Amino acid sequence: MNRITWVDNLRGLSILAIIFLHSTIAVHNNAGHFTLISNTMNEMLAPVRLGLMFFVSGLFVDVGLKKGLGPFINNKIKSILYPFIVWVAIYGGLKIVFSSMANTPQSPLNIILSHLTGGGDMTWFLHSLFIFFLMILVARKLPFYVVFLVCMFASWALPAIKPDSIFASFDNSHINKSFYLFVFFYLGDYVVRKQIDLAERVKKTSVIGLSLASFALLSCLNLFIVQGAPEALLSPLALLSLPFFVWIAAHLSSRIVYYIGTHSIVFYLSHYLAIQVFSKLVKFESASPWMNDIKFIAAFLAALALPWTICLMRSRGWLNFLFTLKKNAKPLQEKAV
């Protein structure tokens, strides 16, 4: 299995974990017989779910910089900043429409400002990712322990945005979260710069054993002991857990996971549209766990079906403008965000 395959598998697994989480949100955490499993999985994966996405993105810093700083920045503008603006318009516009129908509507200006400053649904990822690609130009010159300590202190110490601020959003701690996640991004770049072959390293029993033990301890702490604790406190275990997920990705043989990984930006950005529509259209409550099972499965399938349909349309040259400004983009070969 080549390197690109496990990288795309890892990215696909991360996207699936996010879709799984949002599917439980679509049914208001009432997933019938799946509720206990979904709640447990979502809590276990919380410290690493998004970290895996940023780790994979960090793997492509070095190859981008080898083309020169100008092309590097230009590429990020076309492939990250541009779709960020497009999807801020989409999600921000929808939020303005839905808010206008509510009893206490939000200010359209507040909604747009929260999105543009990294506090918007889904679009926050592209906002942070674009900034990370700029930050890494300086951070990659610093030793890992300096970056780690500075980011974790900022993640823990910075105050959340005040709820009455014009920049308030669904997650007023998103700046803290970004500092936490930057370390995963830095580590991805570090692995490539140091020419560390992770696919080979995880074959060692000592490496995979330590990583598996770290994830098991991380899960136990997160589930039973330090619930709600700052992510920075759990970060060492989260980072040590990365080889375990690389091992899974390197041994996984799934066309679905690989497909999602190679079309990650489409599945990430568009699946939440299906989640929002589903949660607003399917509002009936049922005492039957079987009916709630069906609702949960339907939400999950809808969140997969919409991006998959868009991918098929992109293969025909349609809807590319939603995801990239590149004229010669290859819709089915998105190896890096």
PyMOL commands that set and color helices and strands:
alter all, ss='L'
color gray80, all
select helices_A, chain A and resi 3-26+32-45+49-58+61-65+69-100+108-119+123-139+144-157+174-193+198-201+205-225+231-240+242-251+255-262+264-281+289-315+320-322
alter helices_A, ss='H'
color red, helices_A
deselect
rebuild
show_as cartoon
